[in-house]
Amino acid sequence: MRIGVIGAGHIGGTAATLFARAGHEVAVSNSRGPDSLAP
């Protein structure tokens, strides 16, 4: 399944990580830009 997450704070980031670990294709967007999404 392809999933988009808007907001990469505590809840959005955790949800995106769990979706990805479950094998889903995940795209994340936030207001701080792509550099803030690095693990």
WOSULRA-V587092 format. One record per backbone hydrogen bond with DSSP energy under -1.0 kcal/mol. CO is the residue of the C=O (numbers start at 1). NH is the residue of the N-H. Records with the same first field share a line. If there is no record, write none. Layout:
CO=NH / NH
This chain:
1=25
3=27
5=29
9=13
10=14
11=15
12=16
13=17
14=18
15=19
16=20
17=21
18=22
19=24
20=23
25=3
27=5
29=7
34=37
